[in-house]
Amino acid sequence: MKKVLGFITIFLFVLSSLSFSAAQGVTGKKVLILKNVDAWNFDTNEVVLTELGVSYDVMTADQLNSLTTSDLINTYDMILIASDQNQQFYDDLGPQMLKLEEFVKAGKVLQVHAANWGWHGGLWTTSLPGGVSITRGYSNYDYIVKNGSWLYSNYASHGYLINVPADAEIVTVQGDGTTPDYTKPSTIIYSLGRGRVLVSGLTFEYSVRYGGPEWKAFLKELIVDNLEYSKKKEEKPEAVQKSFNYVIWNFFYYRQYQKATERFNLLYSSPEAGELDNETLELALFHKTLAEQYYAKAEENGPIFRNLNSIKVFINLRKAYFYVRDAVGVLEESMG
């Protein structure tokens, strides 16, 4: 009985802490896709964003001229530039790079699929924000540095990046399927002002269609991570640290994660789940997988109950709960 009362006390404390604003996964985020044509004739980016439940607009480089920097900042959380555009696109976009830089510096995210030399024949005419450029160089294999796995496709990447900022995170590099070539980074992430830029020479739009399910999963992970980054900057963690006790919050999110996980397992194994389409199940599992990944990060320094006062545990455990909650929401909504 004491344990129950203790948890109720903690729960009421959590509800009464008005200074805290919980993240809602990628709910409410909005992306602007810039393209003149479908990269390799596929609308891959739109398909992935739709599966993630993320709202988006599509605009040509010429139409972008009608928007000011303030328009972009007030409307979008991320701008995604598609690969393989015609030359008119790159010619129209080049003079507007400063506007995109200001968008990023304000705390937003720019995701550049920089693979050109494609079916539509366009070539980048300017450097990317921060002076980064892409050099032509085809590779059928690209190595994901974070987890040590390989991506394979018929031309997995069309180039590697040069003038890489010293503090950039190297996400993928080209290679031969056995040995990574760290001198040829094909995907990087770097800070610019209060925001960040992701640039990649990977053929996402083509390879998601033909390269295997790992391509779509990887693209989804990058997009979700970028949208979460935008949210993270808005939330100002330093202010959160002063407003509440991490022990209480970590205990709360641990209990909520466990309850949501039990709910997910119950729903996923139910007869009703067998009647759902594959797309719905894949979306639910995608959110569940992200939840498990963040939970694993929360336990990197040992069991959670030994580190309840850790801000690192708080950041990752909180995300783990929100993603498993999103997974449950997908199933519950589909089941009616």
N, C-alpha and C positions, 0 to 999 in steps of 0.2 A: 504493500500500500504506500509506503514511503517513497518507493521508486516512482510510482505513478504520480504522486503529488509533486515530486521533484521535477518531473518532466513538464507537468502542467504549469508550474511556476516559471520554468525556463521559457515555455511556449508563450505565456502571457507577456513576459519581458520582451521577447522578440517582437511581438505584435505592437508593443507600446513604444518601440524605438523608432520614432518618426524620422530620424536623420538618415535612415538607411533606405536606399532605393534599389530593389532587387533587379538583377539583369533578367531579361526575358529571351535568352537565346538570340536568335536573329529576327524575332518578331518585331515588326515595325520599321525594319531597316529598308532602305531603298537604294537601288543600284542604277546607274546610267551606263548602258552599253553603247559604245561608239563604234560604228561600222558603216561602210557604204554598201557592202555586199556580205553575204554569208561566207565565212572562211571555209574554203574547200567545199562550198555549197551546202554547209551544214549549220543549223542554228543551235549548235551545242550549248552555248552559254545560256541561251534562253531556256532550253530544256532543263539544264542543271539548276538554274535559279528557281524555276517552277517547281521542281521536285523538292527543293529546300523550303519552299513556301515564302520566297523572298520576292518582294515587289520590284519591278524594274521598268525603265523606259528605254527605248531604242532611238538613236539619233545619228544622223550622218555628221561628218566632220564639218561640212558647210553649215548645217543647222546649228551646230554648237556656237557659231558666231553670234547667234541671237541671244545667247545667255551670258550674263555677266558672272564674274567670280562670286559675287554675293548670291546670285541665283543658284549657282551650283552648291555653294556651302549650305544654303538654307533648305535645299531640296534633297540632296543626295548624301549618302554615307560613304559610297564607294563609286568610282568610275572604272569601268572595265573596257579596255581597248582590245578589240578582236584581232586575231592574226590574219594574215593573207588578204590584205586589202588591195584595191586598185590604186594606181598612182595618184589619181585625183584625191583620194582620201588622205594620203600622206602629205601631199602638197597643201591641202587645206588645213590639216592639223598642225603642221610645223609652226606657223606663226602664232598658234594659240597655246604653245607649251608653257609659256609664262603663266597663263591663266590656270592651267592645270597644276603648276607648281604652287601657286597661291592657295589653291583648293587643298592640297596636301598639307601645306604648312599650317593651315587652320585646324588641323587635327583629323583630317579625313584620309582616305586610302585610295591610291591609284594602282590598279592591277593591269599591267601591260603584257598582253600576249604579243610578243615582238617578232614572232616567226614570220618573216616575209620571204621573198624568193619562192612564192607559192603559185597556185593556179591562176591568180588574178594579176600577177606580174608587178605588183607595187613594191617600192623600196623606200625605206625610211630616209627622209631628207634632212632630218635634224637629230641632234643628240636627245636622249631622254632626260628627265629631271635629274639634276645632280651631275650631269656630264657623262652618264653611262651610255655606251653604244653597243650594238650587236655586230659581230663579225660573222660572215658567212662560213659555215662549216657543218656539214651534215653528219649525223650520227644515228645509228639504229638503236643504240643503247644509251640510256641516261641513268645515273646512279643517284638514288635518294639518300643523301648523307645522314639524315636523322635516324632512319631505321635500317640502313645497310641493304636495301633492296634495289632491284633493277626494274626499270621501265623499258619495254621493248615495243617498237613499232617500225613500220616501213618508213624510215626517217622520223625517229622519235623527237629529234630536234633539228632545226635548220641553221642554228648558229650558237655561238657562245659569247659571253659578255666581257667587255673590256672597260677600262677606267672605273673599275669597281671600287666603291668607297671602302676605306680601311676597316670600318666597323660593320660592314655588311654581313648578313648571315648568308652563307652559301647553302642553298637548299638542294640543288641538283648539279651534277657535273657530267660531262660527256665521258664516255669510256668505251671499252670493247666487249662489255658483258662480263668481264672477269676483273679487270683492273680499272678503277676510276682515274680519270685524268683531272686532277685538281687545278691544273692551269687553264682549264676550259669550263668555267662555271656556266651552266645553262639556265639556272634560276637563282635569283638573289632577292633578298629583302633588305632594305636600308631605310633609315630614318631621314626625314626631311622636315625641319621645323617640328611641329607637334604631331605630325602624321607620319605615314610611311609609304614606300613605293615597293611593289613587287614587280619584277621584270623577268620574263621567261622567254627563251627561244624554243620551248617545247611546242610541238604541234598539237596542242590540246584539242582543238575543234575536230581535227581529223582523227586523232588517235583514240579519243573517247568513243568514236564510232567504230573503229576497226582494231584498236590495240588491246582490247580486253577490259574487264570490269575494274581492274586496278587503276586505270586511267581516270574513270569517272569518280572513283572514291578519292583519289588524290586531288583532283580539281575541286571537289566538294570541300575537302579538308582545308585547302588554301582559301577558298572563298569564305567559309565559316570563320576561320581564324582571322581573316582581315576584317570582317564585320564585327567580330568580338573585340578586335583591337580598337576600332573606332569607339565602341561602347566603353572600353576600359579607360580611354583617355577622358571621356566625359565624366566618369564616375569619381575621379580624383581619389585614389586609394589612400593618399596621405590624410585626407579629411576623415575617411572612414576609420582609420586607425585610432583617432582620438575620440571617437564617439561611442565605442562599445568594446566589450570584452571578448577577445577571440576565443577564449575557452567556451563561453556560452554559445557563440555563433557556430563554432566548429562542431560542438555537440549537437546542436539543433540540426545542422545540415547533414551530419552523419545519420541521425535518426530518420530524417526525411528521405535521404538517399536509399536507405535500407527499405523503408516502406514503399517507395516508388518502384524499386527494383522488384520487390515481391509482387506488386500489382502488375508490373509489366510481364513477369514470368507467368502469372496466372492468366492474363489476357492472351499472351502469345501461344500458350499451350491449350487454349480453349477451342471447342469445336467451331465457334464463330470465326476464329482466326483462319481456319482452313478454307473459309469462303471468301476471304479477301483476295484482291488481285496482287500480283507480284510486286507491282510498283509501290503499293501501300506498305507491304511487308518490308521491302527494301528500305523505304524511308524510315520506318520505325527502327529497323536494325541499325541504320546509319546513325541515328541519334543515340541509340543504346551503345554503339561502339565508341562514339565520342565520349559518352559518360564514363565508360570503363577506362578509357585512356586517361581522362582527367583524374579519376579516382586513383589510378596507378601512380600518377604524378604526386598526388597527395600523400601517398605511402612511400615515396622514394627514400625518406629519411627514417623509416620505421613505421610501426603501427600508429594509426591516427590517435589513439587514446594516449600515446606517449608524447604526442606533439600538439596537444589541443591549443596551445598558446602561440602557434606558428601562423604567421601571415601567409606563408607559402601554402600551408595546408588549407587555410581559409579560401584563398583564391581558386585553387584547383578543386577542392571539395564542393564549393558552391557551384562551380561550372558543371561538375559531375551531376549534381542534383538537378540542375535546370535541364540538362540534356536528357536524363532519364525521364524526367517529367514530360518533356516534349515527346519522347518516344511513347509514353503512356497515352498522351493526348492524341497522337496519330491513330493509335488503335481504338481508343474510346470513341473518337469522332467517326471513324469508319464503321464501327460496329453499331453506331446509333445509340 
